[in-house]
Amino acid sequence: MAIEKMKLVKISGSLTKLYDLSARLCESECFHPDSAAKYISSSMGFVPFVDDNPYAGELSELRDIAKAAKFDLEFKSIEESDSDVDEKDASYLKDVEKKVIGLYEQRSSLLDQKAVCEGGIEKYSHFKGLGIDLDQVSQCEFVKIRFGHMPKESYEKLKTVFKDNPYVMFYPCSEDKTDYWGAYFAPSDKVNEIDGIFAFLLFEPFEVPGAAGTVEEVIEQIKKSIEIIKSQIKETDDKIRELWQTEHDHCNKIYSNLVYQNSLYELRSYALHNDKYFMFTGFIPEGSEKKFKKELKNVGEISVEISDPPHDGKTVVPVKLKKTPKLFKAFVDPYRFYVDMYGTPSYDDIDITGFVAITYTILFGMMFGDLGQGFVLMLIGIFMWAKKKIKLGKILIPCGISSMFFGFMFGSVFGYEDMLDPVYHALGWKGKPMTVMESVNTVLLIAIGIGIGLMVVAMLLNIYACIKRKQFGEALFSQNGLTGLLMYLSGVNLASGFMGGPSPVPNKVCAVTLAVTAVLLMIKDIPIGLIERKPDWKPESIGDFILQNVFELLEYVLSYLSNTVSFLRVGAFVLVHAGMMMVVFSLAGAHENIFVIILGNILVIALEGLLTGIQALRLEYYEMFSRFYEGGGTAFKPIKLNAQN
């Protein structure tokens, strides 16, 4: 994908045309408004519109009514509705609101009654089997009853410590894991003493609602009450449903009108005006220029100026990404999720979604290389997207396919290392391309090679991005520009030769290049400032400048080293994956207990799938994005006449 070119639009005209223009701007669906105050001097006498939106309150009120009544409001296109909103509509909404509130207050009251009844059943159910009339017990003058529960340990203590006290008696009715539920009786003149003893035994009193009859009879009475309340709730719901069916069309019409008027009024907040004229500014895609001009053609008494946005570092141009070609859309677009997490590209930046799609998929597949587990991961991704619409699911699908490919290259199927041998022989190969645990050094060297390659690509992308932003000094002399690239490649060449590896360029040439680029990086602020005509290019103190840049140079060298070594985690996870499956088969024993193998595979897919995804994303963000991608842009959001505007 690429970033679409934008045009800056400035519109001025008579205040009498403001309403018509606002409608046309909304209907064009390609105008991204920006504050006109950024483009005109306050000395010209233009001021913003500060009056309150008269439609926002009614629109919010209607949405609240719909939410309370669980109505689904529908926005109609403007051609289907009259755009006027008058006092009759406001009065109508008040009437509907009154009816809805009345019905929902009634429903809420019934639900409260139902909750009280259900709570009563829960309380009474603990005391089934007590076999006494609750009404008679509550009216006793000389005996008091306490309902509640106590720990089982306390009940055992009561039976031993207080066995000789005739007034300390507890009648358990039910029990749970920790407590006995029941009641105790006490004479009125000793009730305080007995209450103190039971408090010592951690007895917790429980307020039981008064009722007539035994506990079982009371519970049956409450159940009948609940059934009556349920039928009343159903009747209320039917009334609410009938109300919506009756008022549906009228409410939707008013809703569409309010959305229309509210959108036009909100658009005014971006404009400036004086006594006679107004001014709008905003952005449109370059490809929509003809359509936009056609929309405004019949407004009259307005002036429209369309130009390229200025490159002054102050103007924030919104970003609209071009559509991905159909051939790559299914593969590339899901990774927009990861790029957006880091930040929207700025207008002069580059869109890196395709780069992320390729690199993340390959890195994930290498670290999670298993044909069978990769297939399961792909199925999980399909389920997550098809059934749950989880964005991450669309990313897991290509990652699963990549894992299947590398699993085939490693010869691993659910941890079985020899299952694919017949396939290799059928293809005319001697065996699997790579046996992971027998090629540890090779795996790690390949990981470092991938890291070096991706670091070089990241720097090349940064050079391209700098040229695109017309930051030629940065492209040539920064640590991620041409100078940094030459220094990094020279260092890699020298390190490779020192460790006995390939060294394509003579060491003397690399040493000289390394020294020259080191000096250039130390003084990079000067040539960058001169090329880009920065006013503060000249250092105030030579000593401080040199000291500061020596430490910065050291930081650059360490970042090159640490970022490259960080890619060892790719090789490490390849080895860890193989090692974890060896542990699973060791636990399964010589007879290969299938239950252990299945459980082990599930654990590895869950645990390593999560860790691999995080580590691959970390490599993208910290080792690559930090070298060439700025983010911090603003997404292109054209104003439209719809419910979400």
Secondary structure as UniProt FT lines:
FT   STRAND          6..14
FT   HELIX           15..17
FT   HELIX           18..28
FT   STRAND          32..34
FT   HELIX           36..38
FT   HELIX           42..44
FT   STRAND          47..48
FT   TURN            54..55
FT   HELIX           56..69
FT   HELIX           78..80
FT   HELIX           87..125
FT   TURN            126..129
FT   HELIX           134..138
FT   STRAND          143..151
FT   HELIX           152..161
FT   TURN            162..164
FT   TURN            166..167
FT   STRAND          170..175
FT   STRAND          179..187
FT   HELIX           188..190
FT   HELIX           191..200
FT   TURN            201..202
FT   STRAND          204..205
FT   HELIX           215..267
FT   HELIX           268..270
FT   STRAND          272..273
FT   STRAND          277..285
FT   HELIX           286..288
FT   HELIX           289..296
FT   TURN            297..299
FT   STRAND          302..307
FT   HELIX           326..332
FT   HELIX           333..335
FT   HELIX           336..342
FT   TURN            347..348
FT   HELIX           353..367
FT   HELIX           371..388
FT   HELIX           391..410
FT   TURN            414..415
FT   TURN            419..420
FT   HELIX           421..426
FT   TURN            427..428
FT   HELIX           436..438
FT   HELIX           440..468
FT   TURN            469..470
FT   HELIX           472..477
FT   TURN            479..480
FT   HELIX           482..498
FT   TURN            499..500
FT   HELIX           507..522
FT   TURN            523..524
FT   HELIX           525..531
FT   TURN            532..533
FT   TURN            535..536
FT   HELIX           542..565
FT   TURN            566..567
FT   HELIX           568..588
FT   TURN            589..592
FT   HELIX           594..618
FT   HELIX           619..625
FT   HELIX           626..628
FT   TURN            643..644
//
